Amino acid sequence: MGTQPAPAWLPPLNTGLIVVSGVFLLLGLYFIRRKQVALHRASMLTAASFAALFLVVYVARWALYAPRHFEGEGLLRTVYWAVLGSHMVLAIVQAPLVVAVIGLALRGRYARHRRLARFTVPIWLYVVISGWIVYILLYWR
């Protein structure tokens, strides 16, 4: 872990990657509800690609730069830690679920894909939204 803070442009770029992932996730849901399978597939693979890129940049940022510490107090501090804790746990759970859901779809095992996606997608959306909230709490004051 580095001792210098990350360049000012890096945290918003990293957060932007996960937000783009969430946008494509929502687009994928929109398309599959309208039976537009090819657009659904493209959207979901794009969402997963941006999520993976986010993870690579996040890990590199963590390895190269000093972390930013939350400076809030009181109830806001409690909210921050609750959101961050749930975000971290669910992000760890989410990654293999996303890989499994995509793998099932690519292998044409659509019934199992749908069953697993029904609880993977809400977790993924929560991770995207909670990550954005953590970013706002850390960097917007």
N, C-alpha and C positions, 0 to 999 in steps of 0.2 A: 504494500500500500504506500502510495506516495505521500509526500509532506506538503506539496503545493496544492492550492485549490484548482479545480478544473477551470479551463477557460470559460468565460461567461456564456459563450454560444453553445457549449456542449450539453448542459442539462436540458435546455429547451429543444435542442435537436433530438436528444435521446427520448424525451417525452413525446415529441412529435411523431417519432417512429411508432410508438405504441398507440397513439391516437389514430394514426393512419390504419394500423392494424384493426382497431375497433370499428372504424368507418367501413372497411372492407368486410368485416365480420357481419355488420348490420346489412350491408348490401347483399352478402351471401344469403342471409336469412330472407330478405325481400325476394330475391330471385327464386329460391327454392319454393317459397310459398306460391309463387306464380308458375311453378313447374318449368322454369327456365334453367335446366340442369347445367348446360354448358357455362352460362354466366355465373351460376352458383359455384361451380367448380373453380372457375378462374378467380372469383372473388375470395373464396376460402383459401386457395393456395397463395393468393396475394396477401391475405390477412396473416397467414402463418409465416410467410417470408418476412414481412415487416416485424412480426413478433420475434422471430429468430434474430433478425438484424438488431432489434432493440436489445436483446439479451447479449449479443456479442459486444455491442457498444457499452452496455452497462457494466459488464464484467471487465472490459478493458479500462473503463473509467474508474472503476473501483480499484483495480490493480495499479493504476498510474497516478491517481490523484487522491488527495486527502478527502474524506467524506465531509459533507456539510452536516452540521448538527442542528437539530431543531432547537430554537431559542424561546419558543412560546412557554407560557406558564398556565397553571390552573386547569380549568376544564378543557381549554384548547389543547393543552399538552396531553391530557387523557384521551381526547378524541384522536389526536395525531397518532399516539402509540397504538390505540385500538385499530385504527384504519391500517397503519403500517403493518402491525402484527398479522391481521387477517389477510392483508394483501400478500405478504411474504409466504404465509402457509399455503394459501390458495394458488399462488403463482407456481410454487413447487409441485403441487398436486396437478395443476393444469397442464404443465408441459408434456408429461407422458400421455395424458388423456388426449391432447390435441394430436400427438403423433399417432396414437392408436386410432382415433377417429379418421384421420386422413388415410392411414394405411388400410383400414377397412373399406373406405370408399374407393381407393385406387385398385383394390383387389376385387371390387364388385360385390362386396358383402354388405349390401345396402340395408338390410333389415337390422343387422347388428350395428352398422354405422349410425342409423337413425336412433336406435335405443341409447347408444353411448353419447351421441351428440345432444340428446335432450337434457342431459345434466352437465355436459362439458361446456356448451355454449353459455349458459348463465354464469358459470364459474369464470370463463374467459371474459365475459362482459364485466363482471365484478372486478376482475384483476385490472382491466383497462381503466375503468372508472376510478377505482381506488388508487391506482398509480398516478392518475392525473390529479387527484385530490392531494396525495402526498407531495407531489411536485408543487402545487399551489401553496400548500402550508409551509413548505421549505423555502420557496424562492419568492413568493409574492407577499410583501409586507408593506 
